[in-house]
Amino acid sequence: MKKYLKEIIILIIQLFMFYVFPLFAGPTDAMGMVFLIILATLLISIIIGSISNKKAKYLYPIMIAILFVPSVFIYYNESALIHSVWYFVISSVGLLIGIIIQKITHKETAK
């Protein structure tokens, strides 16, 4: 459990984005909130891709897509279920960017 502390902290931040931030959005702010959460998901997945050395980081996009589904039924309607696919795609892209950043920085520190 302690060896996955970085991944757990990042996952808790992501859960905070999915379940607490929509509480502060008004009815007209829903699209802006979705954009903000997508942007935050991209940034958080870049962070996990660049700081984590564990193989569990590759499950991060799948976990994010699954963890978003209950928030659809809490805050949105069924038409927002498609956003779980977007969160999967965005977090996969961010994870790949983070892995590339990690590879580049490890090459430079090895020299």
Buried (B, 14 or more C-beta within 10 A) or exposed (E): EEEEEBBEEBBEEBBEBBBEBBEEBEEEEBEEBBEBBBEBBBBBBBBBBBBBEEEBBEEBBEBBBEBBBEBBEEBBEEEBEEBBEBBBBBBBBBBBBBBEBBEEEEEEEEE
